[in-house]
């Protein structure tokens, strides 16, 4: 066998071995990428509660489908694994990889947390999304949660929330004095300034608390969820005047270590799915509130009222005082508020000549 034929023979006989090695490496890579991750997602809402509770279920379904089953997320309602007010701790400690709740529930840990749900007389849903995703809000939010090993994502918005359900009529600021009302976040501190008593309760406790007299009033969300809870059965006065939560942003929280263990494509799926659910919830509430309000009025005889002008002005004045006090007491609160307030001033000026002007021109 001459020299060049011998060389060719050796090369050909070696080819299957080289191809085989390449195939083995590829198989190992594919196997590694197909690892299945099983996550728990705990929430602050009753299981499958309309809007709030179905949003995390929709998220889990989307992630499962987009990942082709590589990331399975099981959703738990409030109390199934942890109480509604312990969602953040569960995610931070890693006993659950994800949570769905509202940032203002964590005010005891971080004074600035309520800003990332809603501020009295602050940004509405559209404006909040703009601030978070294009105005620097999300970066500040993640800076706030970083020490706890938690990554926040926008997790839905209910839009402007109703002032709430009251057992007695509100005709003046004096009617707020001594009033026991379920209202979380900074809204609770505002009504406290006016003599009311804010009470912290999860959604599942509200109806029985109103029925028993443990509280005199409650805010929750709006007609869609209020009808589901049946507040019209135990109260006589419904005030739609929005002030305390003009764009209630909910949150998905993810344990940072668990997130970093995911392959890049699964991380992107989580990110995109949260963004989709964030918008989808607002779309749903925009549609469902309309029908629910008609049902409350026509079927249950609910009269929709507005708070008196002097009450609203008192709430606005007290809100400004609360925000100033919080900013003076906490540097991070002040830092976030600087960004938030700057964006609100800019977007407010634009919306006065766009959205507000359009509504005036359009009418109903």
N, C-alpha and C positions, 0 to 999 in steps of 0.2 A: 504493500500500500504506500503510494508516494506521499510526500509530506503534506501537500495541500488537501488531498482527499482525507487523510487522517485527521487533519484539523477540522474539516467540515463535518466528519462523522461524530467527533467528540462534541461539537457545537449542537448538532441535531439531537443527539441522545441526551444532552443536558437540558434541552428546552422544556420538556415536560416537568422536570424538577423545578425549574425556575418559575414556570407558569403555576405549578402547584403551590409553591411558596407564596406567590402573589395572591392566589385564591385564599389560602389560609389566613393571610394577614387581613384581607378584605372581609372575610367571614368574621374574624375576631372584632373588627371595627364595627361591622353592622350589628353584631350581637351586643356590643357595649352600648351602641346608640339606642337599641331597642329596650333598654332597661325600663321596667315599669315602676312608676312612683305613685304611691298611695298617700293621699293627703286628707287631713281632717280640716273642715272649715266650720268654725263655731260662729254663731250670730247672736245679736241682741234682740231678735224678733221671734214671735211665735212661729212654729214650723209652718212653712207655706203661706204665711200671712200675705194677703194681696199686696203687691208692689214691693214692700220692704223685704218680705220673706221669700218671694218668688225670684227676686233679682239674683241672689246667690245661687239658687237652683239653676237658673238660666245660665249663669256663668259656668257652673260646674259641667253642665251639659255641653256647652260650646267648647270648653277646654278638652273634654273627653273626645269629642268628635274631631276637632282640629289636630289633636295629638295622636289620633288613631288608637286611642286607648293607652297611650304611654303615660299619661298623667290623669289618674283617677282621683276625683275630689268628692268626698262624701260630706254633705251639709247637715249640720245639727242645729236645731232651734234652741232658743234660750232655755236653759235649765236641763237640756238633755245630757250635756257633759259639764258645762259650767254655766253659772248664772249670767244673765245678760250684761251685767256691769263688770264682769270679769273676763270679757273677751280679750282685751288688750293684754292682760297678764298671761293668759293662756298662750297667745301668739309669741309674746316676748320670751316666755320660758321654754317654748318649743313643745308644749303638750298638745298644741294644735299648730299646723303649719300656716293656717290662714284664719282670718276673722272678717266679719262684716258687721259694722256698727256705725256709730257716730262719734266724731272726735271730741265733742264737748262732754262726753261721759268721762273723759280722762283729765278733767280740769284739776283734780287733786294731785295729779302727777306733774302736769305741765300747764302753767297758767295760760299759755298761748294756744293750747289745743282747741278751745271753742271757736277760734277764728276760722278754723278749717271745717266747721260745720256751717255756721251762720252768725252774723252780727246783727243786732237790732238796727234797723234802718240802713243796712249795708247792701252788699251786692246781691242781685237776683241770680237765678240759675245760669242764665246765659252769660252774665258778667263774671260769675264765679268760675265757670269753665274757662273763660278767656284769661282771667288772672292766673289760674293754676297752670294752664298749659302753654301760655304765651306771655305771661307777665311776671314770671319768677316765683309764683306761689308754690308750685310743686317742689322746687328746690328748697325753699324755706321749710316746708312741711317735712321733708325727708331729713333735713338738718335737725329739726326738733325731735324726731323719733329715733335718730341714729343711736344715741346712748342706750336705748332699750333693745337694740338689735331688731328693729321692726321697720319695714319698708311700707309706706302708705301709697295707695293709688285711689284716685277718685272712684267712688263706687255707686253713683246714682244721685239723682236730685229730685226732690218732690215739688220744686217750684215754690211759689209764695204760699206760706201756710196760714191757716185761719187763726184768728185770735183765740178761739176756743169756745168751750161749752161751760156755761155758768148756771148755778142753781138760782141765783138772784140776778136781777137786772142791774146793769152798771150805768148809772146816770151821772156820776161825778167821780172825782178822784177819791173822795171820802168813802165810796163804796168798795174801794180796794183794801181799805184798812182792815187788817185781821183776816182777810180772805186767804184760805188755805188752797193753793193752786199747784197742781203738778205742772212745772215748767222748768226744764233743765237749762244749762248753759248760762250765758250772760243775761238772757231774758229773765231768769230767776232773780238775779242780783238787781236788775232794774226794778222789778215790781216790789222787791224788798225795800228799796229806797222809798217807795210810795206807801209802805205800811203793810203790804201783803206778806204772806208766808209761803215761800217756794218749797215744794216737796218733790223729792227725787223718787220716781217710780218707773218701772219698766212698763211696756205696753200691756202686758198680760194682767197687770194689777189694776188698771185704770177703772174698768167698769165697776168692779166690786167695791173699789174705794169710793167712787161717787155714790154708789147705791147705799153704802153703809154710813156715809157722812164723814168718812175719814178725810176727804177733801171736798172743797166747795166748788171747784172748777178744774178744768184740765184743758190744755192744748194738746193736740196730737199731730195731725198732719193737715187733713182737709177732707172734703166730702167723701171721697173714695174710701179712705180708711175709717173715717168717723162713722159712716154708715155700717161698715163691716163690724165695728165694735158695738154699735147700737147705743151710742151716747144719748140719742134723742129720747130714749126710753127712761132715762134717769135725770135729765136736766130739762130746763124750760127755755133757756136763752142761748142762742147761737150767734156769735159775733165773727164775721168774716174779715174784719179789718186786719190786714196783715201788717205786722211791725217787727215781731221778735225773730222770725226766721223767714226772710224774704227769698231765700234760695238755699234750702237745707241740703247741704252736701253730705252724703254718706261716704263711707270709706271701706275699701278692701285693705286689710293689713296682711303682710306676709312676713314670716320669720326670715330674717336675713340669711342665716346659715342654710336653711332649707332651700331658699331661692338660689343661692350661689352654688348649690350642689346640682341644680338642674342644668342640662345642656343648653346652649345658647338658643336653640330653636324653641325649646319649651319655655324658656324665659320670655321670649318674644310673644309666644302664644298667650301667656298669662297677661302680659302687658296689653296686647291688642284686645283680648277678651274683656278686661276690666274697662277699657275705653268704650267698647261697644255697649256693655251693660250700663255704663254711666249714662250714655245718651238714651238708651232704650227706656230706662226708668222714667226719665223726664218726658219722653214721648208718651209713655203709658199714662202717667199722671195727668198730662195735659188732656188726654182723651177721656179717661175714666172719671175725673172730677166733674166734668160736665154732666154726664148721665146720672151720677150719684146725687148731685145737687138737685136735679129735677125730681128724683125719687124722694129725697128728703122733704122737698117742698110740697109736691103734689100728693104723695102717698101718705106721708107722716105728718103733714101740716106744719113743718118747721118754718118759722119766720127768720129770714136772714137779716141780722141787724148790723149796724156799724157803731163803733165806739164814739162817744161824744168828742167834739173837737178839742175841748179842754183836757180830756183824758189823754188823747193822742199827743198833745203838746207836752203834757207832763211826762209821758213815757219817753218822748224824744229828748227832753232836757235831762232826765235821769240817765238815759242811755249814754249821752255825751259825758256825763260825770263818771259813770262806771268805767268807760273806756279810758278816760284820762287817768283815773286812779290805777287801773291795771297796768297801763303803760309806765307810770311812774314807779310802780312796785317791782316790775319784772323786765329786765333788759331784752329778753327774747320776745316778749309780748310787744314791746316798743319797736323792735326791729321788724317784726312781721307787720305790725300796724302801719309802719311807714310805707312799706310796699303796697299794702292793701288800700290805704287811704289815697295814695298817689294814683293808683289805678282807678279807684272809684271816682275821683274827681275828673279824670280824663274821660272815662267811659260815660259818666253821667252827663258831661257837657255834650258829648256826641249823641247820646240817646235822646236828649231833649230836642234835638233838631232832626232826629231820625225816627226812633220808635214812638216817642211821646207825640210828636207832631203828626205822625202817621195815624195813631189811634184817634187823635182829635179829628183828623180829616175823614177817617173811615167811619167813625161812629161804631155801631154794632156791626 
